[in-house]
């Protein structure tokens, strides 16, 4: 369990993040099906279908990109994951309040559960994207990305010391 949390926190291994994104897409798809089946008026929940469909598409794209080792800019992930978390929490809390208010509350409770679970996952993804942005900003060296250190001159300093250690030659 400890290595899953460690690997989820780091971007070096995409395994746990890809699995959580795929799980998020699966939960969103199951939510769409359950809302269609479990509510009295399935057509009245069109906004929930749209919200969960956007979530499923976004999470599927991110999991596919991370599985193929392509990256999505963390700033874009921050914006979209935060927006999705806020929208899911807003409509989830709205449905929790509606579920306790009248006799047709079972359908609203189903909607609320899926929206709040997916909202919590997107809050986690937002926090991870914030960390990725922080790491990305810390890894830049005067406009040169960390991946481009091979082409950087020897006199650039990083947070961990000299970027290139010269093993041969006089000091």
Residue, then its C-alpha position, 0 to 999 in steps of 0.5 A: x500500500x505504501x508504494x502505491x501512495x508513493x508512486x501516486x505522488x510521483x510522476x516518474x511511474x505512471x502506473x497508479x495515476x493511470x489506474x486511478x484515472x481509469x477508475x474515475x472514467x469507469x465510475x463516471x460511466x457507471x454513474x451515467x448508467x445508474x442515473x439513467x436506470x435509478x431515477x424516475x425521470x432520466x431525461x431530467x438529469x441531462x446536465x448530470x450526463x454531460x458532467x459525467x461524460x466530460x469526466x469520463x472523456x477527460x480521465x480516459x484521455x489522461x490515462x491513455x496519454x500517461x500510459x503512452x508516456x505522453x504528458x499533458x501540461x500540469x497547468x491544464x490539468x489543474x484548471x480542468x480538474x479543479x473545475x470538474x471538482x467544483x462542479x461535481x461538489x456543487x451538484x452533488x451537494x445540491x442533490x444531497x439536499x434535494x434527496x432529503x427534501x421529498x419522496x423522490x429522493x432515491x434518484x437524487x441520492x444516486x446522483x449525489x453519490x456518484x457526483x461526490x465520489x467523482x468530485x473527491x477523485x478530481x480533488x485528488x487529481x487537482x492536488x497531484x497536478x498542483x504538485x506536478x506544477x510545483x516540481x516542474x517549476x522547481x526543475x527549470x533552470x533559467x528557462x531550460x527544462x530538466x529534460x534538457x540538462x544534457x544540452x545545458x552548459x556545465x556552469x548551470x547549478x541545480x538545487x542538487x548541485x552541479x548539473x553536469x559533473x565532469x569526471x575527467x580533466x583538471x579541476 
